[in-house]
């Protein structure tokens, strides 16, 4: 008797410049399989880009999981002594107020059990960012069932890594996986800063600088920006180790900077660990060719991890 597979909620990654939507299915007691990912540049209109991506996928699935990250979302592991649910709620609000730099009245706060009597995952999200993400999805005729933190999505997508370095357009994040809430820090330098530094160093426009960055790396231009980023990321890795994550050995690089020649190797030397572009194992998909899966993994990691939010259901 054949086992019918069901699609999981769509993983929707709305980035600074692109929208990516992952379509995943799962048969009963089987590993989730990636069917396809649609990606569209949004040019400031993520709703239109999301609609185009959905048309490309040609799926009837309308449930989706969205994502927030620093500075709009914070996750922490916290411990509380035995107390009532009301006391725990007040304690969570107090801890949340210490974790954000804006009024706690502007935050949505939730607690999730860490399967230990005294351990909890504290999740804090800026209400305005939460509302914006949900609005984009609903105006694209999607039905959001969850808004997850990007750190958890990366952890689901790359369970065999110790963490992820996400080099986005405007900022970079270091996510160290662990039981409970991942350890996360943000560095306000990303691909756009590298591109601008290369353009300024060579006296070329940013479009040409982007092409050069992807083909040749820095190559003597913009190296001060690169070195500052490497130092900041190495310091973040050192801080993670001193915070109780001394066993960091392998980090996966995702996002805009994952394909910059020699960047991962340079960061590995600076951080004292192995750093390589993110990959998916071949069994991740039966439909996507292995070479496409390997090449696209750094871009698809967040969307795929979001789609896995419901993978145990």
Buried (B, 14 or more C-beta within 10 A) or exposed (E): EEEEBEBBBBBBBBBBBBBBBBBBBBEEEEEBBBBBBBBBEBEEBBBBBBBBBBEBBEBEBBBBBBBBBBBBBBBBBBEBEEEEEEEBBEBBBEBBBEBBEEEBEEBBBEBEEBEEEEBBBBBBBBEEBBEBBBEBBEEBEBEBBEBBBBBBBBBBBBEEBBBBBBBBBBBBBBBBBBEBBBBBBBBEBBBBBBBBBBBBBBEBEBEEBBEBBBEBBBBEBBBEBBEBBBEBBBBBBBBBBEEEBEEBEBBBBBBBBBBBBEBBEBBBEBBEBBBBBBBBEEEBBEEBEEEEBBBBBBBBBBBBBBBBBBBEE
